[in-house]
Amino acid sequence: YLGKNKASKNIVEKSLELQEGSSFVGTSVLAYSINLLARCNEQLNNLDEALEQYKRALLVRRRVLGRKHLLVANSLNNIAVYYQVHNRPWDALPVFEESLELLIELYGEMHPEVADLLNNMAQVYEKNAKYDEAMGIYEKSLDIRKKTQGNTHPKISATYTNMGNLFKAKKDREQAIHYYMLAHNIDTQIYGDIHPRIADNLINQASVSTDSLDAKRKLLQRAIYIRVQVYGNFHPLTKEAREALNKENNPRNSISSYGGYGASIVHRKCF
């Protein structure tokens, strides 16, 4: 397990120590364990240690596997995601680009791994208000997903949600609701009517809806009902949905500050 506690870190450190002293453990397993230790340190906010371990895993893989290997691309992705999550976007982009170049060399442009990485890159641009650049990358990722995973894959829904959040950030309600609805339709086909993703999407829709206050409340009431069924009455996410409904009891013209659920899915590659 990778909880935010020292016990999990100690377990991984002990495992790594045993692996490093054994001639029977392959380097892929060793690099995987180094990545796990990096994640533990990242969760414990030992950020310098975490980054060094991600870089060490990359070096191990390059030394043994060469530069042209999926696991090398995965390690590059992990380093880039670290920079992305810890607000170093312009350090992240060149590493993402290096990983993207390698993935395309390995698989060609039309591959789900390429789509995952493009999604990560788009989020870097989006979080820095480079909306046109982000949208172009999301569209490319979406095109790859449709051609390789079909039109009703969960990651296509997630990409639509990301697009909706992007337009919400731009205060473009019409486009935001368009993409939220596309995501909602896919999620309903996949999961049915009672699922956390459905509740997330209903809240997203309510946050940008131009319909009547009563219509927005119905969306939020439905989301609350789903979260109660899934999580129970006293779960933080159920409470959060109720708080969104309370905010709508004070009508205003601005886009609501709640919502944005289900987006910003960062694709880490532990292996």
Residue, then its C-alpha position, 0 to 999 in steps of 0.5 A: y500500500l502507498g498511504k501517506n505514512k512512514a510505514s509504507k515507505n519503510i516496507v518499500e525501502k526494506s524490499l529495495e534493500l533486499q533486491e539490491g543485495s540479490s542477484f536474482v532480481g531483474t532490473s525491471v523489478l528494481a526500477y519498479s521498486i525505486n518508483l514505488l519509493a519515489r511515490c512514497n516520498e512524494q506522498l510524504n512531501n519528501l520532494d527532493e528525494a522523490l525526484e532523485q528516485y524517479k531519475r534513478a529509475l530512469l537511469v537504471r532502465r536506460r542502462v539495461l534496456g537502452r533508450k528505446h523502450l516503453l519502460v524508459a518512456n514511462s520513467l520519463n513520464n513519471i518525471a514529467v508528471y512530478y514536475q507538473v503536479h508540483n507546479r514546475p510546468w515548464d520543466a515538465l514540458p520538455v520531458f513530456e516531449e522526449s517521452l512522446e517522441l519515444l512513444i511515437e517511435l515505438y508505436g506510431e502516433m495512433h496508440p493509447e499510450v500516446a493519447d495518455l501522454l498528450n492528455n498530460m501535456a494538455q493539462v500543463y498548458e491548461k493550468n497555465a491558461k494556454y487554452d488554445e494550445a491545450m484544446g488542440i492537444y486534447e483534440k489530438s488525444l481524443d482523435i487517437r482514443k476514438k480510433t484505438q479505443g472506440n467512441t464509448h471508452p471511459k478515457i474518451s469521457a474523461t477527455y470530454t470532461n477535461m474539455g468541458n473544464l477548459f471551457k468553464a475556465k474560459k467562461d464559455r458556458e455553451q461549450a462547457i455544457h456541450y462537452y459535459m453532456l458528451a461525457h455524461n452520455i458516454d458514462t451513462q452507457i458504460y455505468g448506468d444511472i447510479h455511479p460516481r462518474i454520473a454524480d460528478n458530471l451532473i454537478n459539472q453541468a449544474s455549475v455552468s448551466t444557463d437553465s432556471l435555478d430550479a433545473k440546476r437544483k434538480l441536477l444537484q439533487r440527483a447528484i446528491y441522491i447518487r452519492v448517498q447511494v454510493y458513499g452513504n449520507f455522511h461521506p465528504l463527497t456527499k457533503e460537498a454535493r450538498e454544499a454545492l446545492n446550498k450555493e445555488n440557493n443564492p442565485r447569481n449570474s456568474i459561473s459557479s465555483y464548484g464542479g470540475y469533477g472527473a477531470s485533470i486525470v494525470h496518467r502516471k506509469c508506475f511500471 
